[in-house]
């Protein structure tokens, strides 16, 4: 095969937050600085989320995409189980913290039969996590509850309003955005850390076989630029004006009316970005077990052939060795330690 002339990066989904890290790497010229001079960023969304497990690899082929930075691990597992050439090479969201609050009078998930649960999207992080929690509390997520979807249930859109107004009986709220619901008597039913004590790699970076086997230098250049973008986003106190302006610009060009009209301006997953760009392998194993529990994966499915983290490990090691980045890296590391030391990988 001829060498890859242009590396094409294409987020699977059209949501603005999924696009932010690549846009930061582009606008801060991290891609060029790290050796990815010829690249193309396709950010219209490759495929409807509901079809990701079926046709994402085909969509990548038809659009010439080499790297997709925001794929659900469950979709990767399903594609790999069918023999598709996709590999997990890094991570975007390594831990998304949800606090599920319920209507007054509810005491546990076992009380949710016949109730309405607000979710951002069917098949999204909150929906899939709720499905698992319901089953483990003896309920059938397909028959015993009603899921109500919409952007108003996004944790950054103050979904507690829908709880107060009685639109739904359960909603997920980010820890920092609870705005008094606990003090008002709404019960905390479950947290994502209760459900996933080892974390949950909700979105991963995947690359084609060609990138993994033949274009490793370009792949590592992409990963170095992406890790630097993560550090930039994590330093929200300094970079907030730019990041919020970027989100507003991306919303203005988004073709989906619901996403374009969202009021929240935070994007890029800053609270769940991995410091070293890598997912928790233990968390991925838990997700494989979850897939087997629900019958989505055969018992014989093996994670190891799908995960290729040597490239992101080398990328992080190289960045870590650069004196010019030492102060920035330590600053971002301090942010991680202060916020959530469990997110910091060993030796980072």
FENHU-V331237 format. One record per pair of residues at least 24 apart in sequence whose ideal C-beta (glycine too) atoms are under 10 Angstrom apart, sorted by the first residue. I is the first residue (numbers start at 1). J is the second residue. Records with the same first field share a line. If there is no record, write none. Layout:
# FENHU-V331237
I=J ; J
This chain:
# FENHU-V331237
1=210 ; 214 ; 215
3=214 ; 215 ; 218
4=38 ; 39 ; 66 ; 208 ; 210 ; 211 ; 214 ; 215 ; 218 ; 219
5=38
6=36 ; 37 ; 38 ; 39 ; 40 ; 64 ; 66 ; 218
7=31 ; 36 ; 37 ; 38 ; 39 ; 40 ; 41 ; 64 ; 65 ; 66 ; 67 ; 207 ; 211 ; 215 ; 218 ; 219 ; 221 ; 222
8=39 ; 40 ; 41 ; 42 ; 60 ; 63 ; 64 ; 65 ; 66 ; 67 ; 68
9=36 ; 39 ; 40 ; 41 ; 42 ; 43 ; 65 ; 66 ; 67 ; 68 ; 69 ; 205 ; 207 ; 222 ; 225 ; 226
10=40 ; 41 ; 42 ; 43 ; 44 ; 45 ; 46 ; 47 ; 59 ; 60 ; 63 ; 64 ; 65 ; 66 ; 67 ; 68 ; 69 ; 70
11=41 ; 42 ; 43 ; 44 ; 45 ; 46 ; 65 ; 67 ; 68 ; 69 ; 70 ; 71 ; 92 ; 203
12=45 ; 46 ; 47 ; 48 ; 49 ; 52 ; 56 ; 59 ; 60 ; 65 ; 68 ; 69 ; 70 ; 71 ; 72 ; 75 ; 203 ; 206
13=43 ; 45 ; 46 ; 47 ; 48 ; 49 ; 52 ; 68 ; 70 ; 71 ; 72 ; 121 ; 124 ; 203 ; 259
14=43 ; 44 ; 45 ; 46 ; 47 ; 48 ; 49 ; 250 ; 254 ; 255 ; 256 ; 259
15=45 ; 49 ; 70 ; 120 ; 121 ; 124 ; 151 ; 154 ; 250 ; 254 ; 256 ; 258 ; 259 ; 262 ; 267
16=43 ; 246 ; 247 ; 248 ; 249 ; 250 ; 251 ; 252 ; 253 ; 254 ; 256 ; 259 ; 260 ; 262 ; 264 ; 265 ; 267 ; 268
17=70 ; 92 ; 93 ; 154 ; 156 ; 203 ; 247 ; 250 ; 259 ; 262 ; 264 ; 266 ; 267 ; 268 ; 269 ; 270
18=43 ; 45 ; 68 ; 69 ; 70 ; 71 ; 92 ; 93 ; 203 ; 250 ; 267 ; 268 ; 269
19=43 ; 44 ; 45 ; 69 ; 70 ; 246 ; 247 ; 250 ; 253 ; 254 ; 267 ; 268
20=92 ; 229 ; 233 ; 243 ; 246 ; 247 ; 250 ; 266 ; 267 ; 268 ; 269 ; 270
21=69 ; 70 ; 92 ; 205 ; 225 ; 226 ; 227 ; 228 ; 229 ; 230 ; 232 ; 233 ; 267 ; 268 ; 269 ; 270 ; 273
22=67 ; 69 ; 70 ; 92 ; 222 ; 225 ; 226 ; 229 ; 268
23=229 ; 243 ; 246 ; 247 ; 249 ; 250 ; 267 ; 268
24=225 ; 226 ; 228 ; 229 ; 230 ; 231 ; 232 ; 233 ; 239 ; 242 ; 243 ; 246 ; 267 ; 268
25=69 ; 222 ; 224 ; 225 ; 226 ; 227 ; 228 ; 229 ; 230 ; 232
26=225 ; 229
27=229 ; 232 ; 242 ; 246
28=225 ; 228 ; 229 ; 232 ; 239 ; 242
29=225
30=221 ; 222 ; 224 ; 225 ; 226 ; 227 ; 228 ; 229 ; 231 ; 232
31=221 ; 222 ; 224 ; 225 ; 226 ; 228 ; 229
32=221 ; 225
33=221 ; 224 ; 225 ; 228
34=218 ; 220 ; 221 ; 222 ; 223 ; 224 ; 225 ; 226 ; 227 ; 228 ; 315 ; 318 ; 319
35=217 ; 218 ; 220 ; 221 ; 222 ; 224 ; 225
36=217 ; 218 ; 219 ; 220 ; 221 ; 222 ; 223 ; 224 ; 225
37=218 ; 221
38=218
39=66 ; 67 ; 218 ; 221 ; 222 ; 225
40=64 ; 65 ; 66
42=68
43=250 ; 253 ; 254
44=253 ; 254 ; 255
45=70 ; 254 ; 255 ; 256 ; 259
46=70 ; 71
47=75
48=123
49=75 ; 121 ; 122 ; 123 ; 124
50=121 ; 122 ; 123
51=75 ; 123
52=76 ; 78 ; 79 ; 123
53=77 ; 78 ; 79 ; 81 ; 82 ; 123 ; 296
54=78 ; 79 ; 82
55=79
56=84 ; 86 ; 206
57=82 ; 83 ; 84 ; 85 ; 86 ; 206 ; 208
58=84
60=84 ; 85 ; 86 ; 206 ; 207 ; 208
61=85 ; 208
65=206 ; 207 ; 208
66=206 ; 207 ; 208 ; 210 ; 211 ; 215 ; 218 ; 219 ; 222
67=205 ; 206 ; 207 ; 208 ; 211 ; 215 ; 218 ; 219 ; 222 ; 223 ; 226
68=203 ; 204 ; 205 ; 206 ; 207 ; 208
69=203 ; 204 ; 205 ; 206 ; 207 ; 222 ; 223 ; 226
70=202 ; 203 ; 204 ; 205 ; 206 ; 269
71=203 ; 204 ; 205 ; 206
72=123 ; 124 ; 125 ; 128 ; 201 ; 202 ; 203 ; 204 ; 287
73=200 ; 201 ; 202 ; 203 ; 204 ; 206 ; 279 ; 283 ; 284 ; 287 ; 288 ; 290 ; 291 ; 303 ; 306 ; 307
74=123 ; 128 ; 202 ; 287 ; 288 ; 290 ; 291 ; 294 ; 296 ; 297
75=123 ; 203 ; 204 ; 206
76=204 ; 206 ; 284 ; 287 ; 303 ; 306 ; 307
77=284 ; 287 ; 288 ; 290 ; 291 ; 292 ; 296 ; 297 ; 301 ; 303 ; 306
78=291 ; 296 ; 297 ; 301
79=206 ; 306
80=206 ; 297 ; 301 ; 302 ; 303 ; 305 ; 306 ; 307
81=291 ; 296 ; 297 ; 298 ; 300 ; 301 ; 302 ; 306
84=206 ; 208 ; 209
85=207 ; 208 ; 209 ; 210 ; 211 ; 212 ; 213
86=204 ; 206 ; 207 ; 208 ; 209 ; 212 ; 306
87=204 ; 205 ; 206 ; 207 ; 208 ; 209 ; 211 ; 212 ; 213 ; 219 ; 305 ; 306 ; 307 ; 308 ; 309 ; 311
88=201 ; 204 ; 205 ; 206 ; 207 ; 278 ; 279 ; 281 ; 284 ; 303 ; 306 ; 307 ; 308 ; 309 ; 312
89=204 ; 205 ; 206 ; 207 ; 208 ; 211 ; 212 ; 219 ; 220 ; 222 ; 223 ; 277 ; 278 ; 279 ; 307 ; 308 ; 309 ; 310 ; 311 ; 312 ; 315
90=204 ; 205 ; 206 ; 207 ; 219 ; 222 ; 223 ; 226 ; 227 ; 230 ; 274 ; 276 ; 277 ; 278 ; 279 ; 308 ; 309 ; 311 ; 312 ; 313 ; 315 ; 316
91=201 ; 202 ; 203 ; 204 ; 205 ; 226 ; 230 ; 272 ; 273 ; 274 ; 276 ; 277 ; 278 ; 279 ; 280 ; 283 ; 284 ; 309 ; 312
92=201 ; 202 ; 203 ; 204 ; 205 ; 226 ; 230 ; 268 ; 269 ; 272 ; 273 ; 274 ; 277 ; 279
93=125 ; 200 ; 201 ; 202 ; 203 ; 204 ; 269 ; 271 ; 272 ; 273 ; 274 ; 279
94=199 ; 200 ; 201 ; 202 ; 203 ; 204 ; 230 ; 269 ; 272 ; 273 ; 274 ; 275 ; 276 ; 277 ; 278 ; 279 ; 280 ; 283 ; 343 ; 345
95=192 ; 193 ; 196 ; 198 ; 199 ; 200 ; 201 ; 202 ; 269 ; 271 ; 272 ; 273 ; 274 ; 279 ; 280 ; 283 ; 340 ; 342 ; 343
96=125 ; 126 ; 129 ; 155 ; 172 ; 174 ; 192 ; 196 ; 199 ; 200 ; 201 ; 202 ; 203 ; 269 ; 271 ; 272
97=155 ; 172 ; 173 ; 174 ; 175 ; 176 ; 191 ; 192 ; 193 ; 196 ; 199 ; 200 ; 271 ; 272 ; 340
98=125 ; 126 ; 129 ; 130 ; 133 ; 155 ; 171 ; 172 ; 173 ; 174 ; 175 ; 190 ; 191 ; 192 ; 193 ; 195 ; 196 ; 200
99=155 ; 171 ; 172 ; 173 ; 174 ; 175 ; 176 ; 177 ; 178 ; 181 ; 182 ; 188 ; 189 ; 190 ; 191 ; 192 ; 193 ; 194
100=126 ; 129 ; 130 ; 133 ; 170 ; 171 ; 172 ; 173 ; 187 ; 188 ; 189 ; 190 ; 191 ; 192 ; 194 ; 195
101=159 ; 160 ; 163 ; 169 ; 170 ; 171 ; 172 ; 173 ; 178 ; 181 ; 182 ; 184 ; 186 ; 187 ; 188 ; 189 ; 190
102=163 ; 168 ; 169 ; 170 ; 171 ; 181 ; 186 ; 187 ; 188 ; 189 ; 190
103=163 ; 164 ; 166 ; 168 ; 169 ; 170 ; 171 ; 185 ; 186 ; 187 ; 189
104=163 ; 169 ; 184 ; 185 ; 186 ; 187
105=169 ; 185 ; 186 ; 187
106=169 ; 170 ; 186 ; 187 ; 189
107=187 ; 189
108=137 ; 187 ; 189 ; 190
109=133 ; 134 ; 135 ; 136 ; 137 ; 138 ; 139 ; 145 ; 170 ; 189 ; 190 ; 195
110=134 ; 137 ; 138 ; 139 ; 189
111=137 ; 139 ; 169 ; 170 ; 187 ; 189
112=137 ; 139 ; 141 ; 144 ; 145 ; 169 ; 170 ; 189
113=137 ; 138 ; 139 ; 140 ; 143 ; 144 ; 145
114=139 ; 144 ; 145 ; 146 ; 169
115=139 ; 144 ; 145 ; 146 ; 168 ; 169 ; 170
116=145 ; 146 ; 147 ; 148 ; 162 ; 166 ; 167 ; 168 ; 169 ; 170 ; 171
117=141 ; 145 ; 146 ; 147 ; 148 ; 149 ; 153 ; 168 ; 169 ; 170 ; 171 ; 172
118=147 ; 148 ; 149 ; 150 ; 152 ; 153 ; 154 ; 159 ; 162 ; 163 ; 167 ; 168 ; 169 ; 170 ; 171 ; 172
119=147 ; 148 ; 149 ; 150 ; 153 ; 154 ; 159 ; 168 ; 170 ; 171 ; 172
120=149 ; 150 ; 151 ; 152 ; 153 ; 154 ; 155 ; 156 ; 157 ; 159 ; 172
121=147 ; 149 ; 150 ; 151 ; 153 ; 154
122=147 ; 149
123=149
124=149 ; 153 ; 154 ; 202
125=155 ; 172 ; 192 ; 200 ; 202 ; 203 ; 272
126=153 ; 154 ; 155 ; 159 ; 170 ; 171 ; 172 ; 192 ; 202
127=153 ; 172
128=200 ; 202 ; 287 ; 290 ; 294
129=172 ; 190 ; 192 ; 195 ; 196 ; 200 ; 202 ; 290
130=170 ; 172 ; 190 ; 195
131=290 ; 294
132=195 ; 196 ; 200 ; 287 ; 290 ; 293 ; 294
133=170 ; 189 ; 190 ; 192 ; 194 ; 195
134=170
135=290 ; 293 ; 294
136=190 ; 195 ; 290 ; 293
137=189 ; 190
141=294
145=169 ; 170
150=258
151=256 ; 257 ; 258 ; 259 ; 260 ; 261 ; 262 ; 263 ; 264
152=258 ; 262 ; 263
154=259 ; 262 ; 263 ; 264
155=264 ; 266 ; 271
156=262 ; 263 ; 264 ; 265 ; 266 ; 267
157=262 ; 263 ; 264
158=263 ; 264
160=184 ; 186
174=266 ; 271
175=271
176=271
177=264
193=340 ; 342
195=286 ; 290
196=280 ; 283 ; 286 ; 287 ; 290
197=282 ; 283 ; 286 ; 342
198=280 ; 281 ; 282 ; 283 ; 284 ; 285 ; 286 ; 342
199=272 ; 274 ; 279 ; 280 ; 282 ; 283 ; 284 ; 286 ; 340 ; 342 ; 343
200=272 ; 279 ; 280 ; 283 ; 284 ; 286 ; 287 ; 290
201=272 ; 274 ; 278 ; 279 ; 280 ; 281 ; 282 ; 283 ; 284 ; 286 ; 287
202=269 ; 272 ; 279 ; 283 ; 287
203=269 ; 272 ; 279
204=278 ; 279 ; 284 ; 287 ; 306 ; 307
205=277 ; 278 ; 279 ; 311 ; 312
206=306 ; 308
207=308 ; 311
209=308
211=308 ; 311
212=308 ; 310 ; 311
213=308
216=308 ; 310 ; 311 ; 314
217=311
219=308 ; 311 ; 312 ; 314 ; 315
220=310 ; 311 ; 312 ; 313 ; 314 ; 315 ; 316 ; 318
221=315
222=311 ; 312 ; 315
223=277 ; 278 ; 309 ; 311 ; 312 ; 313 ; 314 ; 315 ; 316 ; 318 ; 319
224=277 ; 311 ; 312 ; 314 ; 315 ; 316 ; 318 ; 319 ; 322
225=315 ; 319
226=273 ; 277 ; 312 ; 315
227=273 ; 274 ; 275 ; 276 ; 277 ; 278 ; 312 ; 315 ; 316 ; 318 ; 319 ; 320 ; 325 ; 329 ; 332
228=277 ; 315 ; 319 ; 325 ; 328 ; 329 ; 332
229=268 ; 273 ; 277
230=268 ; 269 ; 270 ; 273 ; 274 ; 275 ; 276 ; 277 ; 332
231=273 ; 275 ; 277 ; 319 ; 325 ; 328 ; 329 ; 331 ; 332 ; 333 ; 335 ; 336
232=268 ; 270 ; 273 ; 328 ; 332
233=266 ; 267 ; 268 ; 269 ; 270 ; 271 ; 273 ; 332
234=268 ; 269 ; 270 ; 271 ; 273 ; 274 ; 275 ; 331 ; 332 ; 333 ; 335 ; 336 ; 339
235=270 ; 328 ; 331 ; 332 ; 335
236=266 ; 268 ; 270 ; 271 ; 335
237=335
238=331
239=268 ; 270
240=265 ; 266 ; 270
243=267 ; 268 ; 270
270=335 ; 339
271=339 ; 340 ; 343
272=340 ; 343
273=332 ; 336 ; 343
274=312 ; 316 ; 336 ; 343 ; 344 ; 345 ; 348
275=316 ; 329 ; 332 ; 333 ; 335 ; 336 ; 337 ; 343 ; 344 ; 345 ; 348
276=309 ; 312 ; 313 ; 315 ; 316 ; 317 ; 319 ; 320 ; 344 ; 345 ; 346 ; 347 ; 348
277=309 ; 311 ; 312 ; 313 ; 315 ; 316 ; 319 ; 345
278=307 ; 309 ; 311 ; 312 ; 313 ; 315 ; 316 ; 345 ; 348
279=307 ; 309 ; 312 ; 345
280=342 ; 343 ; 345
281=307 ; 309
313=345
316=345 ; 347 ; 348
317=347
320=347 ; 348
